[in-house]
Amino acid sequence: MIDWLISIEGTQTGHKLALFLALLAAFLHAVFGALQKGRYDPWLSRGAIDGSYGLMAAPIALFVVPWPEPFMWPIFAGAFVIHTAYKFLQAMAYARGAYTVVYPVVRGTGPLFTVIGAYFIFNEAFTWVQWLGVGVLLAGIYGLAVYNLRTITEGRETMGAALVLAVITGCGVALYTTYDAYGIRATADPFTFLAWFFFIDGLVFPVIATLRYRSMLEKPPLPPLFRKGMLGGVIAFGSFGAVMLATRLDKVGEAAVLRETSTVFAALIGWLMLGEKSGPRRIALMGLIAVGAVIVEMGG
């Protein structure tokens, strides 16, 4: 499996697999975001999810995959710092704003700066057609955020702070996407990077969630939260693992842009699962996102 993945890096087969993985990551990431927003405090949700995937990754990292090369430990330390900061910002944004407004802003900011970062770090250059696709996709994503902002009635007093945090969080998305792409390309075995990443990344937020839970006057029941955490942990493996593998197999910028079709899936989840209303304008904007992704893919 590992030898085969390495053999198709940079090939047409690798490109097709990366396309599938990026779209799979888009769907799973939207589900992951909805789980974190949901009816539970986002700090508790994140702690339960992180703790679950950290525990699941531990035996794989320690006993199954090859141990990381010595030069990988500073890379893991950098990933730990970047992802922890990103998750703090994301939880703060979700705690202050509606999911269907915050999520599109976060996801729309990320791919633009990822494409720029991939140019400088990996020497990847988009064609003018692909840049047109990026523009169309971002117009749809930000248009969806503006539309949702106009329709919400609750929590408007904190929405300004939520939007600022969402933009900063989007920059964090770009940073961790390019950094993780560098990390998974640096090691010989991509599954070594994935296993140790999830193991290390799951250490902090369970502690934060525990402290927050103890300070709550009205504590939510733990069994449903743990079940949510286990489900989120499995989804995280699929979502983040898929896009990381896609960035190793093919272009980082294209994988990042295609993943942001997650906004379409997020809008559908918000409508079907969270009871948020939809309409023809929102559907048109979601179609614009999809068209932008197709242009990026065809333009390459």
C-alpha positions, 0 to 999 in steps of 0.5 A: 500500500505504502509503496504503491502510494509513493509510486503514483506521486506526481502521476495521472493516477496520483492526480485522480486519487488526490482529487477523490481524496480532496472531495472526500475530505470536503464532505467529512470536514463539513460533518466534522465542523457541524459536530463541533458546532452542534448543541454542545459547547464547542470547547467540550466537543473539540476536547472529546473529538481530540481525545478520541482520535488521540487515543485511537492513533496512539497504538498505531503510532507506537506499535504499527507504523515505522517510528519518525526519523529524527528530523521529524520531531521539530516538524511535529512540534511546529504542527502541534503549535500551529494546530493548537492555535488554530483550534483555539481561534476556531472554538472562539469563532464558533462560540460567538457566531452562527455556524453557517456564517463563520464556517464559510468565512473560515473556509473561504479565507484558507484556500486563497492564502494556501495557493499563494503559500504553495507558490512560494514553498512548493513552486506551484503555479496556477494558470489564469483559468485556475485563478478564475476558478478560485475567484468564482469559488470564493465569490460563492463562499463569501456570498454564502456567508453574507447571505446567511449573515443577513438572515440570522436573528440571534447572536448578531451582537457578537457577530463582528468579533466572530467574523474577525476571528473567522478570518484569522482562523482562515489564515490558520487553515492556510498555514497548517495546510501548507505546513502539513503538506511539507511535513507529510512530504518530508517523511518516507512513510506518509502514515507515520506522519498521520499517526503521530500527528493525530497522537500528538494533536490529541493531547491538549484540548481534552485537558482544556475541555475537562477544566471547562467542564468542571467550571460549568454550573450546568454540566451536560451529560457525558455519555452522549458527548463521548459518543460524539467525540468517538464519531468525530475522531473517526471522521477526523481520521478520514477528513484530515488524513485524506487531504494530507495524502492528497497534498503528498500525491498532487498539488497542494493548492488544488487539494486546498481549493477542492476541499473548500467545496466543504462549504456546500456540504456544510450548508446542506448539513446546516439545513438538514441537521441543524434546522437552518433554512435554505432557499434559491439564493443559497442554492445558487451560491452553492452552485457557484462554489461547485462551478469554481471547483470544476474550473480549478480542476479543468484549468489545470 
